Amino acid sequence: MRVISARMLMGAALGFATIATGACTQLKGHQGYVLDVDLINSVQPGVDNRQSVLQVLGKPSFTSEFNQGDWYYVARDTRNFAYNNPKVTKQTTLRVSFDAKGVVTGVRRTGAEEVASIRPYGKVTPTLGRKRNLFDELFGNIGTVNAAGGGAGEEGGGRDTP
């Protein structure tokens, strides 16, 4: 009886250890554009235009609203353990610049060093002005409709007057 329970205990411990180590497996992921160095090197400034870049590299990740519509191709590698948020291990941004005629003027690669890290300020957006609670919002205008300096009085500024 004692031999059977020791074997069962050893089997349960081995099963638990297998499941526990499986939960700590590092997960790797890729997001965005798949970089191909040969294709990127084939884009030549002064030779290629928007159509040829589109045929070689494909549709960009996003385009610029300024600078005559530069194209950006973004690739990001991440890793995480179990249920943690992914951490960026490598990021490459390819920027293809065009002139006014749509001819390539430059191809530039950058990494994660140019990515801005933004930390939100708490859970509340700071605003100017006074703090108001629910009762101030509901009953704050009582008595101010025809009071001096409040509401629509005799000085105008209503809907029909400028």
C-alpha positions in Angstrom: 0.0 0.0 0.0 2.8 2.3 0.9 4.7 1.6 -2.4 1.6 2.5 -4.5 1.0 5.8 -2.7 4.7 6.8 -3.1 4.5 6.1 -6.8 1.3 8.0 -7.2 2.8 10.9 -5.3 5.9 10.9 -7.4 3.8 10.8 -10.6 1.6 13.7 -9.4 4.7 15.7 -8.6 6.2 15.0 -12.0 3.0 16.0 -13.8 2.7 19.2 -11.8 6.3 20.1 -12.6 5.7 19.5 -16.3 2.7 21.8 -16.3 4.4 24.4 -14.2 7.5 24.6 -16.5 5.2 24.7 -19.6 3.5 27.8 -18.2 6.9 29.6 -18.1 7.8 28.9 -21.7 8.9 32.0 -23.5 6.6 33.0 -26.3 8.0 34.9 -29.3 6.0 36.9 -31.7 6.3 39.1 -34.8 4.1 42.0 -35.7 4.0 44.0 -38.9 6.1 43.9 -42.1 8.4 40.9 -42.8 11.8 42.4 -43.7 13.6 41.0 -46.7 17.0 42.6 -47.0 17.4 41.8 -50.7 14.0 43.5 -51.6 14.8 46.5 -49.4 18.3 46.9 -51.1 16.7 46.7 -54.5 14.8 50.0 -54.0 17.1 52.7 -55.4 16.8 56.5 -54.9 16.3 58.3 -58.2 15.4 55.1 -60.0 12.2 53.7 -58.4 8.8 55.4 -58.0 5.7 54.8 -55.9 4.4 52.1 -58.3 7.7 50.1 -58.4 8.1 50.4 -54.6 4.5 49.1 -54.2 5.3 46.1 -56.4 8.6 45.3 -54.7 7.8 46.0 -51.0 4.0 45.8 -51.0 1.6 48.1 -49.2 3.2 50.2 -46.4 2.3 49.8 -42.7 1.3 53.5 -42.8 1.9 56.7 -44.7 2.8 60.2 -43.6 0.4 63.0 -43.8 3.3 65.4 -44.2 6.6 65.4 -46.2 4.8 64.5 -49.5 3.5 61.2 -48.2 6.5 59.2 -47.0 5.9 55.4 -46.6 6.7 53.5 -43.5 7.2 49.8 -43.1 7.3 48.7 -39.5 8.5 45.3 -38.2 8.5 44.4 -34.5 9.6 41.3 -32.6 8.2 40.6 -29.1 8.6 38.1 -26.3 6.6 37.3 -23.2 6.1 34.7 -20.5 2.7 33.1 -20.0 0.1 35.8 -19.5 2.4 38.8 -19.2 2.2 41.7 -21.7 4.6 41.3 -24.6 8.0 43.2 -24.4 9.5 44.6 -27.6 12.9 43.0 -28.3 13.6 44.4 -31.7 11.9 47.0 -33.9 12.8 48.1 -37.4 11.2 51.0 -39.2 11.9 51.4 -42.9 11.1 54.9 -44.3 10.8 55.4 -48.0 10.8 59.1 -49.0 9.4 60.5 -52.3 9.7 63.8 -54.1 6.8 65.7 -55.6 6.8 63.6 -58.7 6.7 60.3 -56.8 10.3 59.3 -57.3 12.2 57.8 -54.4 14.6 60.2 -52.8 15.8 58.1 -49.9 15.5 54.8 -48.0 16.2 55.0 -44.2 16.2 52.2 -41.6 15.8 53.0 -37.9 15.4 50.9 -34.8 13.6 51.1 -31.5 15.9 54.0 -30.3 13.6 56.5 -32.0 10.4 55.2 -30.4 8.9 57.5 -27.9 8.0 56.0 -24.5 4.8 57.6 -23.3 3.6 57.1 -19.7 0.0 58.1 -19.0 -0.5 60.3 -16.0 -2.5 58.2 -13.6 -6.0 57.2 -14.3 -7.5 60.7 -14.6 -6.7 63.3 -17.2 -5.7 66.5 -15.4 -7.9 69.5 -16.4 -8.0 73.2 -15.6 -10.9 74.6 -13.6 -12.6 73.7 -10.4 -13.5 70.2 -9.2 -17.2 69.5 -9.3 -19.1 66.5 -7.9 -22.4 65.0 -9.0 -24.5 67.4 -7.0 -22.6 70.4 -8.4 -23.3 69.1 -11.9 -27.0 68.5 -11.2 -27.9 71.6 -9.1 -25.1 74.0 -9.9 -27.2 76.3 -12.2 -30.1 76.8 -9.8 -30.5 80.5 -9.1 -28.1 81.7 -11.8 -30.4 82.1 -14.7 -31.3 85.7 -14.2 -28.7 86.6 -11.6 -26.2 89.4 -12.4 -23.4 88.0 -14.6 -25.1 84.6 -15.0 -27.2 83.2 -17.7 -29.0 85.1 -20.5 -29.6 88.5 -19.1 -30.3 91.9 -20.7 -26.8 92.3 -22.2 -27.5 90.1 -25.1 -25.3 87.3 -26.3 -28.3 85.1 -26.9 -29.1 82.9 -29.8 -30.3 85.7 -32.2 -27.8 88.4 -31.4 -24.1 88.3 -32.0 
